[in-house]
Amino acid sequence: MKDTNQVQEALESKAKKELGVIVDSFIIDLNALNNKYRQPTYYHMKENRSEDALVFQYVRPGCLENILHDMLVEAYLKPMVNKKTAELLNKLELI
């Protein structure tokens, strides 16, 4: 790697792959559930179980994987990269 930008990109890529494994595992389990019982035409997603809960939308099963992946990337990518950067710097004894 020639510069720190490439290191940053590599750490982000590694973090995204780690999040992808989590989503893939969930989707595999969900597909097994669908095959055993039935394939739903949509998932009704609500904030909570109350009557006045915010309804996100009716999500088609084919879109669920992308939604979950994007949600996890938005929530976890920055902290994961920060932690991986700190770990790398500790290994290099730069801190």
MARTOR-384263 format. One record per residue (C-alpha): residue number from 1; x, y, z. Coordinates in nm, 3 decimals, padded with zeros to 5 digits. Example, Ala and Ser with C-alpha at 12.3 -4.5 7.8 and 13.67 -1.06 7.14 Angstrom:
% residues 2
@resi->1 | xx->01.230 | yy->-00.450 | zz->00.780 $
@resi->2 | xx->01.367 | yy->-00.106 | zz->00.714 $
//
This chain:
% residues 95
@resi->1 | xx->00.000 | yy->00.000 | zz->00.000 $
@resi->2 | xx->00.134 | yy->00.335 | zz->-00.101 $
@resi->3 | xx->-00.041 | yy->00.573 | zz->00.137 $
@resi->4 | xx->-00.273 | yy->00.609 | zz->00.432 $
@resi->5 | xx->-00.577 | yy->00.651 | zz->00.203 $
@resi->6 | xx->-00.526 | yy->00.296 | zz->00.080 $
@resi->7 | xx->-00.495 | yy->00.173 | zz->00.438 $
@resi->8 | xx->-00.818 | yy->00.355 | zz->00.526 $
@resi->9 | xx->-00.995 | yy->00.204 | zz->00.224 $
@resi->10 | xx->-00.869 | yy->-00.143 | zz->00.316 $
@resi->11 | xx->-00.996 | yy->-00.106 | zz->00.674 $
@resi->12 | xx->-01.335 | yy->00.012 | zz->00.547 $
@resi->13 | xx->-01.353 | yy->-00.280 | zz->00.305 $
@resi->14 | xx->-01.268 | yy->-00.525 | zz->00.581 $
@resi->15 | xx->-01.536 | yy->-00.375 | zz->00.808 $
@resi->16 | xx->-01.798 | yy->-00.389 | zz->00.530 $
@resi->17 | xx->-01.715 | yy->-00.755 | zz->00.469 $
@resi->18 | xx->-01.752 | yy->-00.827 | zz->00.840 $
@resi->19 | xx->-02.096 | yy->-00.663 | zz->00.837 $
@resi->20 | xx->-02.181 | yy->-00.852 | zz->00.519 $
@resi->21 | xx->-02.113 | yy->-01.183 | zz->00.694 $
@resi->22 | xx->-02.365 | yy->-01.089 | zz->00.963 $
@resi->23 | xx->-02.630 | yy->-01.002 | zz->00.703 $
@resi->24 | xx->-02.553 | yy->-01.314 | zz->00.497 $
@resi->25 | xx->-02.592 | yy->-01.535 | zz->00.804 $
@resi->26 | xx->-02.927 | yy->-01.378 | zz->00.886 $
@resi->27 | xx->-03.050 | yy->-01.411 | zz->00.525 $
@resi->28 | xx->-02.946 | yy->-01.779 | zz->00.516 $
@resi->29 | xx->-03.145 | yy->-01.843 | zz->00.834 $
@resi->30 | xx->-03.439 | yy->-01.645 | zz->00.697 $
@resi->31 | xx->-03.432 | yy->-01.840 | zz->00.369 $
@resi->32 | xx->-03.437 | yy->-02.167 | zz->00.565 $
@resi->33 | xx->-03.739 | yy->-02.039 | zz->00.757 $
@resi->34 | xx->-03.908 | yy->-01.937 | zz->00.430 $
@resi->35 | xx->-03.841 | yy->-02.276 | zz->00.273 $
@resi->36 | xx->-03.979 | yy->-02.460 | zz->00.575 $
@resi->37 | xx->-04.297 | yy->-02.259 | zz->00.621 $
@resi->38 | xx->-04.366 | yy->-02.015 | zz->00.340 $
@resi->39 | xx->-04.212 | yy->-01.731 | zz->00.145 $
@resi->40 | xx->-04.381 | yy->-01.406 | zz->00.251 $
@resi->41 | xx->-04.461 | yy->-01.146 | zz->-00.012 $
@resi->42 | xx->-04.347 | yy->-00.865 | zz->00.219 $
@resi->43 | xx->-04.232 | yy->-00.786 | zz->00.572 $
@resi->44 | xx->-04.436 | yy->-00.533 | zz->00.768 $
@resi->45 | xx->-04.181 | yy->-00.334 | zz->00.965 $
@resi->46 | xx->-04.288 | yy->-00.126 | zz->01.264 $
@resi->47 | xx->-04.093 | yy->00.071 | zz->01.521 $
@resi->48 | xx->-04.265 | yy->-00.113 | zz->01.806 $
@resi->49 | xx->-04.581 | yy->-00.311 | zz->01.877 $
@resi->50 | xx->-04.811 | yy->-00.027 | zz->01.976 $
@resi->51 | xx->-05.105 | yy->00.076 | zz->01.761 $
@resi->52 | xx->-04.957 | yy->00.421 | zz->01.691 $
@resi->53 | xx->-04.610 | yy->00.287 | zz->01.605 $
@resi->54 | xx->-04.424 | yy->00.427 | zz->01.310 $
@resi->55 | xx->-04.457 | yy->00.189 | zz->01.015 $
@resi->56 | xx->-04.148 | yy->00.192 | zz->00.801 $
@resi->57 | xx->-04.303 | yy->00.024 | zz->00.498 $
@resi->58 | xx->-04.381 | yy->-00.309 | zz->00.344 $
@resi->59 | xx->-04.042 | yy->-00.450 | zz->00.253 $
@resi->60 | xx->-04.014 | yy->-00.712 | zz->-00.018 $
@resi->61 | xx->-03.794 | yy->-01.007 | zz->00.083 $
@resi->62 | xx->-03.556 | yy->-00.940 | zz->-00.206 $
@resi->63 | xx->-03.486 | yy->-00.591 | zz->-00.071 $
@resi->64 | xx->-03.432 | yy->-00.693 | zz->00.289 $
@resi->65 | xx->-03.066 | yy->-00.791 | zz->00.242 $
@resi->66 | xx->-02.972 | yy->-00.450 | zz->00.100 $
@resi->67 | xx->-03.170 | yy->-00.266 | zz->00.367 $
@resi->68 | xx->-03.002 | yy->-00.461 | zz->00.647 $
@resi->69 | xx->-02.656 | yy->-00.418 | zz->00.497 $
@resi->70 | xx->-02.701 | yy->-00.042 | zz->00.448 $
@resi->71 | xx->-02.845 | yy->-00.007 | zz->00.799 $
@resi->72 | xx->-02.546 | yy->-00.184 | zz->00.956 $
@resi->73 | xx->-02.292 | yy->00.006 | zz->00.747 $
@resi->74 | xx->-02.448 | yy->00.337 | zz->00.850 $
@resi->75 | xx->-02.458 | yy->00.238 | zz->01.217 $
@resi->76 | xx->-02.126 | yy->00.055 | zz->01.255 $
@resi->77 | xx->-01.879 | yy->00.137 | zz->00.976 $
@resi->78 | xx->-01.722 | yy->00.446 | zz->01.132 $
@resi->79 | xx->-01.677 | yy->00.299 | zz->01.483 $
@resi->80 | xx->-01.546 | yy->-00.027 | zz->01.337 $
@resi->81 | xx->-01.290 | yy->00.154 | zz->01.120 $
@resi->82 | xx->-01.186 | yy->00.372 | zz->01.414 $
@resi->83 | xx->-01.132 | yy->00.065 | zz->01.633 $
@resi->84 | xx->-00.945 | yy->-00.122 | zz->01.358 $
@resi->85 | xx->-00.727 | yy->00.186 | zz->01.300 $
@resi->86 | xx->-00.644 | yy->00.208 | zz->01.671 $
@resi->87 | xx->-00.562 | yy->-00.164 | zz->01.680 $
@resi->88 | xx->-00.338 | yy->-00.129 | zz->01.375 $
@resi->89 | xx->-00.156 | yy->00.170 | zz->01.522 $
@resi->90 | xx->-00.106 | yy->-00.020 | zz->01.849 $
@resi->91 | xx->00.041 | yy->-00.313 | zz->01.657 $
@resi->92 | xx->00.275 | yy->-00.077 | zz->01.479 $
@resi->93 | xx->00.355 | yy->00.085 | zz->01.814 $
@resi->94 | xx->00.286 | yy->00.431 | zz->01.673 $
@resi->95 | xx->00.071 | yy->00.540 | zz->01.966 $
//
